[in-house]
Amino acid sequence: MERESATTYEPKRNSEIRVFESSDEMATDLAEYISQISEISVKERGYFAIALSGGPLVSFLGKLCEAPYNKTLDWSKWYIFWSDERAVAKNHADSNYKLTKEGFLAKVPIPNGHVYSINDNATVEDAATGYEFVIRQLVKVRTIGVSESTDCPKFDLILLDMGPDGHVASLFPNHPALELNDDWVTYITDSPQPPPERITFTLPVINSASNIAIVATGNDKVKAVNLAVSDGTEGPDIPASLPARMVHPTDGKLVWFLDKAAASSLEVENGDASSSYKHHEY
Ligand SMILES: O=C1O[C@H](COP(=O)(O)O)[C@@H](O)[C@H](O)[C@H]1O
């Protein structure tokens, strides 16, 4: 696909940064990106297993509900998961399920049985255990792939929205959940942002995906974007435990979708605003 509107940094190894002039351009490119991954996954595996998140990224999924995608995509092969959920009822304003249902899922013909939401009627501990169990069953029958490198589920695509503090999914800076290596899904009860109780994919699961997209928009994301993609050495100024900086696909590919505001502190390599942005090499 031609992406005339985006400033793109072609990857050193397995990452790429795309910067957009407008929300509309970002939504158009994101829709094409998701569509292409969906088509490849269905062709190669027979399924498309995608994990969604909350945050502003959901508002960028609208183009998928319109022509041509609403007609051309094989929605019957889509399987929907969440990279994180808040411990609230599904009809609560804070629910990531509610956000994505209203903003996307209600507008496309994905079979209800393919939508794997997180239990809102259990303790967070039980909901996390139950969600991991469901994912394990789907890995066994290969509806979700498996990473040969990590033995973790290999989602075809995990869509993340980065918070202003650099959190992704419900993995927050300096939180012990960042160190979990054996669990696929975990829970926290002390989120620094409300609501405190949440269920989240762990980093090994995120990093095992075939494709990871991180969306960040707005002025309040400038610092976190800079820290997350900086090629500087980690230390007092660049925290090692910034979750977005810890997203390193094992065998897959990471694409950042940024608006100009969020990307405003990235260093342009040769001083030309249409040229590439520096970022760290994995
Ligand atoms: O709490 C959450 O926040 C992030 C995004 O943060 P925001 O400040 O940009 O809304 C979201 O990605 C995540 O799924 C969610 O649970």
The ligand as an SDF file (V2000), in Angstrom:
LIG
                    3D

 16 16  0  0  0  0  0  0  0  0999 V2000
   -5.6540    1.7390   31.0510 O   0  0  0  0  0  0  0  0  0  0  0  0
   -5.4740    1.6090   29.8760 C   0  0  0  0  0  0  0  0  0  0  0  0
   -4.8630    2.5980   29.1930 O   0  0  0  0  0  0  0  0  0  0  0  0
   -4.2630    2.3740   27.9490 C   0  0  0  0  0  0  0  0  0  0  0  0
   -4.0880    3.6490   27.1890 C   0  0  0  0  0  0  0  0  0  0  0  0
   -3.9330    4.7920   27.9880 O   0  0  0  0  0  0  0  0  0  0  0  0
   -4.6180    6.1540   27.5580 P   0  0  0  0  0  0  0  0  0  0  0  0
   -4.2050    7.1210   28.5950 O   0  0  0  0  0  0  0  0  0  0  0  0
   -4.0570    6.4530   26.1990 O   0  0  0  0  0  0  0  0  0  0  0  0
   -6.1020    5.8900   27.5130 O   0  0  0  0  0  0  0  0  0  0  0  0
   -4.9240    1.2890   27.1580 C   0  0  0  0  0  0  0  0  0  0  0  0
   -4.0840    0.9250   26.1650 O   0  0  0  0  0  0  0  0  0  0  0  0
   -5.1740    0.0830   27.9880 C   0  0  0  0  0  0  0  0  0  0  0  0
   -5.7340   -0.9390   27.2100 O   0  0  0  0  0  0  0  0  0  0  0  0
   -6.0140    0.4720   29.1190 C   0  0  0  0  0  0  0  0  0  0  0  0
   -6.4990   -0.5330   29.9260 O   0  0  0  0  0  0  0  0  0  0  0  0
  1  2  2  0
  2  3  1  0
  2 15  1  0
  3  4  1  0
  4  5  1  0
  4 11  1  0
  5  6  1  0
  6  7  1  0
  7  8  2  0
  7  9  1  0
  7 10  1  0
 11 12  1  0
 11 13  1  0
 13 14  1  0
 13 15  1  0
 15 16  1  0
M  END
$$$$
